[in-house]
Amino acid sequence: MADSSKKVLEKKGQGEYEFTAYGEFLSYFHAHIDIFKRLLKSKKMDPTRVEEVAKQIKSYMTGNIKKTDQFFEHLPQFATILGVSKEEVSSYLNSNFIEVLTKVQEKLKTQELEKLTNAPAPSFSSITEEIVERLQVTHPKDYVFAQKGILMVLENPITGEIIEPQGLMAASAKAALAMPQGTDSEKEPVSLTEALAVANAPPTPVTKKQSLIPEKDKSILQEITETFSDILTGEKLEIKIGPEVTEPSLADTSSNTNSSKVNEEYEIEDLEFDDSDSGQSNSNTSNGAEEHDDFSDDLGIEYEEEEPPPPPKQIDLNLVRLGNFSVKEFMDLVQTITTYQTKGDQVGYQNWLRSISEFDKAVVSLRTQVLKEQKNEAVDWKSLFQMMSSKSELKPEVLQGIVKKIKNFQIVKLTLDRMIQEFKKGSPEFMQMVKMAWPHIQKSFYEVPNYQQVQTLLRGILSRVNDESHKKDFSKIFTMALNFIQSKYQV
C-alpha cells in the first residue's frame, strides 16, 4: 500500500480533504520554483536560460531543504543561483508568495482529487491489511483479547491495564451502568468494563476460605481432560473447516510477494530527497493548461520517472554565479569603480570592496589584470589563478571563466563607447533622440551573445523613429556595432 508519509491530501472527519504536512511542503516547493521563474522572466532572460536556472534551483532545494520553514533560511543561496541580490529575492517573494501559493495549492488539490477519484480499487494481501488501511486502526502493542463477563476487551497481561469499549459496546456498557443496583452494592463500578461485567456476571459463588498461598489456575489441557475424559480416545484429531485447500507452492508465494512489491513500487513518486521520508515530485497536469500558470510545468509530466533519479550532485555555487554573471552586472561594477576614481574617494572604495561578495572582488581584481594585458604587459595567469584560489573558495576554472567573460564584456563596453562617438556626429535633433533612446540601446546590447534578441530589441527602437534619415543613421550604427562584437566575442 502507499506510504502514508507521501500522501498529499487526507480526509478529515467532516469529509473535507486537507493537505498533509508533506502536501503543504510540496506546495511551498513548487510555489518557490514558480516565483523564481517569474522573477527571471521579468528580467527578459532567455527562456532556455530560465529553465536551466530553474533546474539548478530544483536540484539545490531537493538536496538541502527538508521542511517548510527552511525555505527562508536559504534565501542567500537562492539569490546566488538566480544572480540577483538577496534583498530583491526577498522583496519579490513577499509581494507574490500568497498569490502564487494559493494557485499552486488549488492546482495540486484538484490533481490529487482527480487521482483519488480515478484511482483503481486498492488490492490487499490479507484481510487484516485491508482492515488496518480502511479503518486506520491498529492493534495496540502488548495487548491481547480477553473475556470479561460477556464483554470482549483488550488487556495488557503484563500490567493488567484494560482498554475500555468504544462505539456500540460503550453504549451497551452505559446502559448496563444505568441499571438499578441491589441494595447491598457497596459502590458503583468505576468503568464501563466493570459495569458491563457486573451486569452480566453469573451468580456469586460460595466464598471459599482465602489462603495466603494463591491457588494456581488449572491449565487448559487439564480442564479438557477432566471434562471430556469419557470420550477421549487418544487418536489424533484432524480438524477441517470448509472445503479442502491445497497449499500454495513456493513459486506462487514468491509470485504473490513480488506482485505485492510491484504494487508498492507503483505509487507515483513525489519529491526525491536524501532522507527516506520524502520522494520525487510527480503530478500529472491536464492538457491545454494556460501559459500563465507557470507552476503547471512544475506539477506536470516532467516529474514522471520510471526509475528513481540519482542523488543530486553537489552544486558549486560559484560556477552557478559565473553562469549568471551578465553584461549589465559587469557594466554596473565598472561604473561604480569609475565613480570612486572620479571622486578620488579611496576610503569609500575600500569600504565598498569589503562589502561585495568574493566573486565580485575577483571580477574587480581580474579586470585590472585584463587591462594590463591589453596594454601589452605580461600576466602569468596560471600563477595568478593558483594564488587567488588558495586564498578563496573560487576554483581555478571559475577564475578562468571570469577572465573570459571580462574580455567579452570589455568588447561590448568598447562598442557602446564607440557608438556614442558616432552618435555625436549627428545633428542636435538626432542627438536629442539618442539621449531618449540610449537606455533602451544599452539594454539591447546587454543581451549579447543572444544576437537574435539584440536585433529584435533594436528593431523595436527603430520602429519608433519616424524620420527616415534618422532611422537610416541609427540602422547604420547598429549594424556596425553588431558586426564588430560578433567578430571579437568569444563564445
N, C-alpha and C positions, 0 to 999 in steps of 0.2 A: 504494500500500500504506500501512498505518498507520505513523504516525510512531513510531519505537521509543522516543522520549523520553517518549511519553504512555502507554506500556504500564504497567499496574498490576502484573501478575504476569509472571514469567519462569521458564522451566523449567530446572532445574539438571541436572547430569549424572546424578544418581540418579533422575531422573524426578519429583522433588518440585517443586512450584511455590512460589516465594518472592516477596515484594514487591520491586519495583524501588525505586530512590530516589524516584521520583515517587509510586509506590503508598504508600510509607512516609509521604511528606509529605501525601498525600491523607487517610490515616487520621488523622494528627495534626490536620488541618484540621477534620474532622468531629467528632473527639473533643472538641476545644475548644468547638465550637458546642453539642454536646450537654450538656457540663458547664455552660456558661454558662446554657443554658435551664433546667437543673435548679436552678441557684442562684436564678434569678429566680422559679421556681415555688415554691421553699421559702420565699420571702418573701410568698407568697399574692398575687403580682401577677396582674392580669387577663390571661387567656390571649391576648387580642388584643394587648395591650401587650408580652407576652413575645415574640410573633412579630415585632413591629415592631423591638424591640431586637435580636433575633437577626439580622434582615436587615441592620441597621446594622453589627453585628459582622462579618457575612459580607462586606459591602462593604468594610469597613476592611481586613480580612485579605487579601482579594483584591488590593487595590491596594497594600499595604505589606509583605506577608510573602512571601518567595520561597523560604526554606529552612527546614528543620525546626527548626534551632537558633535561629531568630529569634523564635519564639513567646514565649519567656520575656522577651525584651528589650522587648516591647510590653505588659507587664502594667499599667503606669500608664495607658496609653490604654484598655485593656480595662476597667479599674476605672472610668474616667471615663464611658465609654459605658454601663456597667451601673449606674452610680450608687451604687457601693459602694466601700469603701476597698481600697487595693492589698493590704493585709495579709489582708483577708477573701478576696479573689480567690485570692491565693497559697495560703492555707490550704485553701480548698475544692478547688483544683486538686491539691494534694499528697495530699489524702485520697481523691479519686475518680478520678484520672487513669488509673492502671493498670487498674482495673476497667473503666472506660468504653472505654479504648483497645483492650483485649482484645476486648470485644464488637463494637466498630466494625470491627476487623480481621477478625474471624470473619465478620461480615455481608458486608464488602466482598469477602473472598476467595471466599465462597460465590457471590456475584453474578457475579464475574468468571469463575469456573469454569463457571457456567451459560452465560454469554455465549460462552465458548470452545467449550463442548460443542455449543451450538445454533447457532453461527455458520455461515453458508453457506460453501461451499468458496471459497477466495480465487481471484480472477481475476488473471492476469498479462498484461502487454502483450508480453512476449517470454520466451523460454526462459532467457535469461541472468538476467532479473529473478527468475524462479522459482528458479533455482539459488542465487542470492545470498540470497534471502529464506528458503529452506528450509534451506540449509546454513550460513547466516550467515558465509560466507567470501567475501572479495573479492580481486580480483587486485591484488597489490602494485604500488604506483606505480613507474613507470620500469622494470619488469621485463618481459621477453619470453620466450616459449618458445624453448628451444634444445636441439639434439640432442647428447648426449654418449654416444658409442658407440651402444648400443641404448636408452639411457635418455633420456627427455624431462624436462628440468629447467627451472626459471625462472632466468634470468640477467639481471643488470643490465649492458647493453652499455657503459655509461659507466665503471662501477667494476670490472666483471668479477666481482662477487660472485654466488654461486650459492646458491639455496635448496635444501637437501637434500630428498630424497624423504620422504614420510610414509606411514604405513599399510602397505599391502601392498608398495608399492615399496620402503619401508625394509626390510621383511622380506627381500625378494629381494636387496637390496644386502648385507644382513648375511650371507645365505647365500653370496654371492659372496666376501665378506670372509673367510669360514671356509674357502674352498677352498685347498688347498696351493699354495704359490707355487714357482716354479722356483728352483733353487739360485743362479742368477745374479741374483736380485732383490736389489737393494741395500737397499730399505726397504719397509715396509708402507704401503699407501695410508692417508692421514690422514683421509679422509672416506668416507662411503657412496657418494657420487657417483664418486669416483676408483676405489673398489673395483669397482663395477659396470662402469665404463668399461674398467678394466684387464682384467677377466674376459672381457669380450665384444669386446675390441678386435681388429681384423684383424692379421695378421702384421706384424711390424715392417718397414717398408720400408727399402730400401737407403739408408744415411745419405749424404746429399749434403754436399758441402763447404759449410760455412757461409760466408755472405757478410756483410760488415759492413753492406751495404745490404739491408734486409729486402725480400723478394720480394713484390710486390703480388699479392693474390689476384685470380683471374680473376672477371670478372663473370658472372652467371647467363646473360645473353644470349650471351656468348662461348662458354660451355660448351654451350649448346643448339645454337649454330651448328656447332661442331666435331663434336658427337656425331651430329646429325641432318642434316648438310649434304646427304646424298644424297636425302632425301625431302622436304625443304622446297621448296615451290613458289612461295612469295611471296604466295599467296592469303590473304585474311582468314579466320581461323578463328572459327567460331561454336560455342561450347561450350554444350550443353544438358544439364542434369541433371534427370531426372524429367519429368512432364507439363508442357505449357506453362501458364504462369500469367499472366493479364492483370494489368497494373499497376493498382493501386487508384487510383481518381480522387482528385483533391484534396479533393472533398467528403467521400469515405469516410474519407480520412486525418484530415480535420478532425473528422469524427464520432467516429472512434476516440479521437482526442486528447481531445475533450470528454467522451466516456464515461469515459476514464481519470481525467479530473479529477473527474468526478462521483463515481467510486468513491473517490478520495482524500478528497473532502469529506464522504463519507457516514459517516466514522468518528464514533462518538458522542463528543462533546466532553466534557472533564472540567472542570477549573477554568480560567477565562479570566483570564490575568494580563497585566500591561503588557508583560512580556518575551515573546518569541516562542517560548520553550521550555516554555511551560505553557499549559493551556487550561481551559475551563469544566467544572465537575463535572457528570457525567450518568450515574447508575447507577440501573437500574430495580429497584424493590423489589417483592416478591411481595405479592399481595392477601392481606388478613387478617393483617397484621403486628400484633403485640400493642402495646397503647398504651404500655407501659412502655419499649419500645425507641424512645426519643426520636430516636436517631440515624437511624432508618429514614426519618424525614421528610426528613432532610438528604441521605440517599443515594437518595431516591426520585425520582418523576417530575417534581417541581418544577424540576429542573435541565434538563429537555429543552427545547431551544430550536432552532427551525429556522434562525434567523439568529444569528450571534454577537452577544452583548449589547454595548451601547455601553460605553466605558471608564467605570469608576466615577467619580462626581463627588467632588470634594474635600469631605470632611466637616468642618464646623465643630464641633469637639468641645464648644465652649461651648453651641451650640444643642442638641446631644445631652444635655449635662448639664442644661440648662434643662428639657428634656422629661422627664428622670428625677427632677427635684427634687420631693420629696414632702412631704406634711404632716408626717410624722414627723421628717424632717431639719430642717424649719423649727422644729418644737417643741423638738428637741434643741438647736439653736443658741440659741433663746430661753432655754431652761433654763440653758445654760452662762453666757450673759450675766448672767442673774439671779443665779446663784451668785456670780460675781465682784463684782457690785454689792452683794450682801448682805454679803459679807466685806470690802468696801472694798479689795479687792486690785487696785490699779491696775497694779502691776508685772506681776503674773501675767496680767492681762487683756491687756496689751500684748504679752507673750511669746506668749500664745495666738493673738492676731491675726496675729503674724508667721508662725506655724506653719501656718495654714489656707491653703486654695487661694485664687486670685484671685477665683474665682466666689463662694466663701463670704464673702470680705471685702466683695464688692459687696452681698451679701444683708444683711450687718450694717449697712453704710452706708446703703443704700436703705430699710431698715426704720426707721431713725431719721427719715428724711425723710417716710415714710408716717405715722409717729406725729405729726409736726409738722403735716402736712396735716389729720389727723383732729382736731387742736386748733384748726382754722381758721387756721393760719399759711400764708402763701403760699409755694409751692415752684415754682421755674422748672425744670420737668422737662427741657425741651429743652436748656437750657444745661448742666444737670447731666449729662445723658447725653453731650453732646459733650465735656465736660471729663473725665469718667471714661473715656470711650472713647479719648481721646488719651493717657491715662496707663496703659492696659492693653490687653489683646488682646480685650476684650469689646466687641462691636459695639453700636451704639445699640438695635437691635431685640432683642438679648439682654437688655440692661438694662431695656428697656420690658417685656419678658416677665417679668423678675424682679419688677418692681413689681406687675404684675397678679397674680402668684402670691402675693406677700406680702399684698396686700389680701384675697385669697380665704382664705388660711391664717389671717389675723387673725380672720376671721369664725368659722372653726372653733374657734380658741382661745377667743374670746369666748363661744361657745356652750358649750364644755366648762366654762368658769368659771361660767357661769350655771347649768348643770346641778348643779354642786357645791352652789351656794347652795340650789337646790330640794331636793336630797337631804338637806341638813341639817335641813330642816323635818320630816323623818320621825322615827319612834321610834328609840330606841337599837338595838333589834333590827334595824330596817330599815337603819340606818347601818352596822351590822356587816356586813350583806350587801353594801352598797355598797362598803365597803373591799375586800372579797374580789373583787368583780366589776369594780372600777374599771379595772385594767389591760386587761381584755377590752373594756370600754366604750370606752376611749381607742383601742384598736387598731381597733375597728369604725369609728369616725369618721375614722380616718386614711385610709379607703378613699374618702372624698369626692373627686371628684363621682360615683363609681360607687355611686349610691344603692341600686341593687338588691343589691349586695354588702353595703352597710351594713345594710340591712334583714335580709338573710339571717343575718349575724353577730349582730344584736340579737335575732332570734327564737331563735337558739341559746342566748343568755343567758337569755331569758325561760323557755325550756323547762326550765331548772334551778331555777326559783323555784317552790316548792311552795305557799306561802301565796298564796291568790287576791287578797287585799287588797294584798300587796306587789307581786304581779305587775301589778295594775292601776295602782299608783303608778309602777312602772318604765315601763310602756307609755305612760302619760300624758306623762311627762317626755321619753321618747324621741321621741314624736310631735311634741311642741312643739319640740324641738331640731332635728329634721329639717326641719320646716316653715320654721323661721327661716333655716336655712342655705340651703335651696333658694330662698328669696325674695331673698337677698342675694348669693349666689355667682354670679360672672360667668364663663360658660364661654367 
